[in-house]
């Protein structure tokens, strides 16, 4: 029973981690929590659903379509919404991001309808090991997430663009003086963050076999709690925080009850912010 | 013209009071009366949130939660223990104050984004408690049958709720105005602009921050009690996280830190969705767009921007000195 919960928690955890990476990347470069990230990411799942169910795409092209469009939307929002107020107080940016979360969420409801849609895109096989059920979605989620996290780490550390992102998160002005294109790099962070979020929401849709309009908010909330738990701005922190959050939630769901489960993420986040605001691995900037 | 404008601005509280007193005499339609009352409620919320956000620079994304806590306190005390309105009113304020203290005391050393996160989390946790602590809050079913407010033998009609809300709104604005002019208010503004400097000048940071927070929570809680007695039914869905962000939006659009701005922001954002009710499905897009465009168009908020524009019309030669003021 506990082992089964650990598997479920781990699967959920890596999905939170993928989403949390978006929050943390954006926090690293612009020092604010992008409240619209959950909703923008959900767009990925809806677009993939739409491409499969309405446009007759195959699964993989549909997912790529969803990821690319989401990424573009993320960059557009950054250009239109956050760029003009980068120097403003952070509260202004938070307000704008909340505004965008309303816009995207309502747009999703208007375009795709308020009803949940079935999202069964791959045939699910399941195996039983000594009472623990593992299905192909668990394995898919784990493999895809681990590949993405490893590649993100490699990208951040060993490419020029990755180095630019780290430089900007340390000191935007100095990075600009050193010849880094600040605007392009910030847009790049939004592109990467939104793409990871889209992957997360597509996988989440497969995991729950459905997509619904409030999904972005509820999962997004837990993901930013996870980002804070791991340490805002820290990439390994977001991964660790996401996985821990998934495990904590699964275990709390078993030990306590399923209603309380929804609130656990927030209690953990509040406690972390009170006792260790920088999180487990947190520093101010996106680096090790 | 300049004189009239200056007079209006200086006595904005009296202007609001007169308008508020006259409004129900002119407007008889129940639906319009309801909207005016909601304007009062959101006016109080915005004005009280302004004490924390605008004057002290503390972010708070859970202000509607305090409103909800006050309303729940009133509902529980009234339906279980039969307490009349004039007692639940103060009890609701007190309970909200206690919660404000519980939230504020450990978390107010956090800054900006992190404080915003804590308060979001607090709002969610309170909501989950409201939904699940069935023996106290009756869970998702909510509490119904809250008595209409009465003081002595005088029972409130819908219109008298407006006057009650107006009285609280005026109190709230008057308090803010008095605060701004005194040592306390200057201490709050000092904390907002530079905490280190404020501390080195001998301002007791913790005391003022927690004080501002508790005061603003108390006002919201009191407004909540009026609302609970007015609608006679409350449930966890009455006060959502979206309401909290809408209130914050009112303050920011109206101009955080100004006296009249947040109240006007509240009026506009309460009335506008009603006017555009035919486009109900687009309502949240509208609110979202207002938040985005409003903040980007002017980080200082719309109302200060417009007032300085209007001032500019009256005496063109003068350079905008309004800009320097917070």
Contacts between the chains, C-beta under 8 A, distances in Angstrom:
chain1	res1	chain2	res2	distance
A	27	B	113	7.7
A	31	B	113	6.9
A	32	B	112	8.0
A	32	B	113	5.3
A	33	B	113	5.4
A	33	B	116	7.1
A	33	B	117	6.2
A	81	B	292	5.7
A	81	B	296	6.9
A	84	B	296	5.1
A	85	B	295	6.5
A	85	B	296	5.8
A	85	B	299	6.1
A	88	B	295	7.6
A	88	B	299	4.3
A	89	B	112	7.8
A	89	B	299	7.2
A	90	B	59	7.9
A	90	B	112	4.6
A	90	B	113	5.4
A	91	B	53	7.2
A	91	B	59	5.3
A	91	B	112	7.0
A	91	B	116	7.4
A	91	B	248	8.0
A	91	B	252	6.8
A	91	B	256	7.6
A	92	B	252	6.8
A	92	B	295	4.9
A	92	B	299	5.1
A	94	B	59	7.0
A	94	B	61	7.9
A	94	B	113	6.9
A	94	B	116	5.6
A	95	B	245	7.8
A	95	B	248	6.5
A	95	B	249	6.0
A	95	B	252	5.2
A	95	B	291	5.4
A	95	B	295	5.2
A	96	B	291	6.5
A	96	B	292	5.2
A	96	B	295	5.1
A	96	B	296	6.7
A	98	B	245	4.8
A	98	B	248	7.9
A	98	B	249	7.5
A	98	B	288	7.8
A	98	B	291	6.4
A	99	B	249	7.5
A	99	B	287	7.4
A	99	B	288	4.2
A	99	B	289	7.0
A	99	B	290	7.4
A	99	B	291	3.0
A	99	B	292	4.0
A	99	B	295	7.5
A	100	B	288	6.5
A	100	B	292	6.2
A	101	B	288	7.4
A	102	B	242	7.7
A	102	B	284	4.5
A	102	B	285	6.9
A	102	B	287	5.8
A	102	B	288	3.3
A	102	B	291	7.4
A	103	B	284	7.6
A	103	B	285	5.3
A	103	B	288	3.8
A	103	B	289	6.4
A	103	B	292	7.2
A	105	B	284	6.9
A	106	B	281	7.6
A	106	B	282	7.1
A	106	B	283	7.9
A	106	B	284	4.3
A	106	B	285	4.6
A	106	B	288	7.1
A	107	B	285	6.8
A	109	B	281	7.7
A	110	B	281	6.4
A	110	B	282	7.7
A	110	B	285	7.9
A	221	B	120	7.6
A	221	B	124	6.8
A	224	B	117	7.1
A	225	B	121	7.0
A	228	B	114	7.7
A	228	B	117	6.1
A	232	B	113	7.8
A	232	B	114	7.8
A	259	B	128	7.3
A	259	B	131	7.2
A	259	B	132	4.9
A	260	B	128	7.4
A	260	B	132	6.8
A	262	B	128	5.8
A	263	B	124	6.6
A	263	B	125	5.3
A	263	B	128	3.8
A	263	B	129	7.7
A	266	B	120	7.8
A	266	B	121	3.8
A	266	B	122	7.7
A	266	B	124	4.6
A	266	B	125	5.0
A	266	B	128	7.8
A	267	B	121	7.5
A	267	B	125	6.1
A	269	B	117	6.6
A	269	B	118	7.7
A	269	B	121	4.9
A	270	B	107	7.6
A	270	B	118	5.6
A	270	B	121	4.7
A	270	B	122	6.7
A	270	B	125	7.2
A	273	B	107	6.7
A	273	B	110	6.0
A	273	B	114	5.6
A	273	B	117	6.4
A	273	B	118	5.0
A	273	B	121	7.8
A	274	B	106	5.0
A	274	B	107	6.0
A	274	B	118	7.6
A	277	B	110	5.9
A	277	B	114	5.6
